[in-house]
Amino acid sequence: MKVLGLDPGTHRVGWGVIEGNALKQNLLASGCLELPPHTELGVYLQAIYANTKNLLDTYKPDLVAIEKLFFQKNLKTAISVAQARGVMLLAISELGYSVVELSPNTIKSAVTGNGAANKKDVARMVGLLLGSQKERLDDTSDALGAAISALVMNKI
């Protein structure tokens, strides 16, 4: 099964494509859409929407895994992430893909065995599980973690 993992963020959107099952996953591709911090909202959301559609068209996953919004102290950041998730979910829905939404703690638990793991631990375990210790942005590691979690949690 091929899974596209997405990590919505404020001006950085991580993504990763893996293939496999609950026991073994292989990395196909990964990256991060980065936009300048002061990008106009409309431009930012259009870029995220177009990037999501492009990833779906390019990789044609069997499933899309996206990180759920978690409570944040900064309301402005939370709203921005929610808007990014919204356009991503719209693109996924328009193209008819199945989606699973996973909480950050679920992803951390599935990847590291500890729902309170830090970003370094997640990145290290993602690298170990995928056999690639290449240094990645946290956003990309989180997206790959979401994809791995979708396979592990669904026991596919």
C-alpha positions in Angstrom: 0.0 0.0 0.0 1.2 3.5 -0.9 0.6 6.3 1.7 1.1 10.0 1.3 1.8 11.7 4.7 1.2 15.4 5.2 2.2 17.7 8.0 0.4 21.0 7.7 2.1 24.0 9.1 2.5 27.8 9.0 4.5 28.4 5.8 6.1 25.0 5.8 4.2 21.8 4.7 6.1 18.5 5.1 5.2 15.6 2.9 6.4 12.0 2.4 5.4 9.0 0.4 6.0 5.5 1.6 5.0 2.1 0.4 4.6 -1.1 2.5 2.6 -2.5 5.4 2.5 -2.5 9.2 5.8 -4.4 9.4 8.0 -2.9 6.7 7.9 0.5 5.0 10.0 1.8 2.1 10.6 5.5 1.4 9.6 6.6 -2.1 9.9 10.4 -1.8 9.7 13.3 0.7 10.1 17.0 0.9 8.8 20.2 2.2 6.9 23.1 0.6 8.4 26.3 2.1 7.0 29.8 1.6 8.5 33.0 3.0 7.1 33.9 6.4 5.2 37.0 5.3 3.5 35.4 2.3 0.0 36.8 1.7 -2.6 34.4 3.0 -4.3 33.9 -0.3 -1.0 33.1 -2.1 0.0 30.8 0.8 -3.3 28.8 0.7 -3.3 28.6 -3.1 0.3 27.2 -3.1 -0.6 24.6 -0.5 -3.7 23.6 -2.4 -1.8 23.3 -5.7 1.1 21.4 -4.0 -1.3 18.9 -2.4 -3.0 18.3 -5.8 0.3 17.9 -7.5 1.5 15.3 -4.9 -1.7 13.3 -5.3 -1.5 13.4 -9.1 2.2 12.5 -9.1 2.2 9.7 -6.5 -1.4 8.4 -6.7 -1.4 7.0 -3.1 -3.9 4.4 -1.8 -4.3 6.5 1.3 -3.5 10.0 2.6 -2.5 10.5 6.3 -2.6 14.0 7.7 -1.7 15.3 11.1 -4.7 16.6 13.2 -4.5 20.1 14.6 -3.6 20.0 18.2 -4.2 22.7 20.8 -1.7 25.5 20.5 -1.1 28.4 22.9 -0.7 30.8 19.9 -4.2 31.3 18.5 -2.9 33.0 15.3 -0.7 29.9 14.6 -3.5 27.5 15.3 -5.8 29.4 12.8 -3.1 29.4 10.2 -2.5 25.6 10.5 -6.2 25.0 10.4 -6.5 27.0 7.2 -3.7 25.0 5.6 -5.3 21.7 6.7 -8.6 22.9 5.2 -7.2 23.5 1.7 -5.3 20.2 1.9 -8.4 18.3 2.9 -10.3 20.0 0.1 -7.8 18.9 -2.5 -7.8 15.4 -1.1 -11.6 15.2 -1.2 -11.9 16.8 -4.7 -9.6 14.1 -6.1 -11.5 11.3 -4.3 -8.7 10.0 -2.0 -9.2 8.3 1.3 -7.8 10.2 4.2 -7.0 9.3 7.8 -6.4 12.0 10.4 -3.9 11.2 13.2 -3.2 13.2 16.4 0.4 14.1 17.0 0.5 11.8 20.1 -0.8 8.9 18.0 1.9 9.5 15.4 4.6 9.7 18.1 3.4 6.6 19.8 3.2 4.6 16.5 6.7 5.6 15.4 8.6 5.7 18.7 6.4 3.8 21.2 6.1 7.0 23.3 3.2 9.4 22.7 5.3 12.2 24.4 8.4 11.7 22.3 10.2 14.9 21.1 10.8 15.9 17.5 14.4 14.5 17.5 13.2 11.1 18.6 10.5 11.0 15.9 13.1 12.0 13.2 15.6 9.4 14.5 12.9 6.6 14.4 11.6 7.6 11.0 15.1 7.3 9.7 15.6 3.9 11.3 12.2 2.6 10.1 12.8 3.8 6.5 16.5 2.9 6.4 17.5 6.4 5.6 19.4 8.5 8.2 19.4 11.5 5.8 18.8 14.8 7.8 15.3 16.2 7.2 13.3 19.1 8.3 11.0 18.3 11.3 8.0 18.9 9.0 9.2 16.2 6.6 9.9 13.7 9.4 6.5 14.4 10.9 4.8 13.8 7.5 6.7 10.5 7.1 5.7 9.6 10.7 2.0 10.2 9.8 2.4 7.9 6.8 4.1 5.2 8.8 1.5 5.5 11.6 -1.4 5.1 9.0 0.1 1.7 8.0 1.0 0.6 11.6 -2.3 1.7 13.2 -4.5 0.3 10.4 -2.4 -2.9 10.4 -2.5 -3.0 6.6 
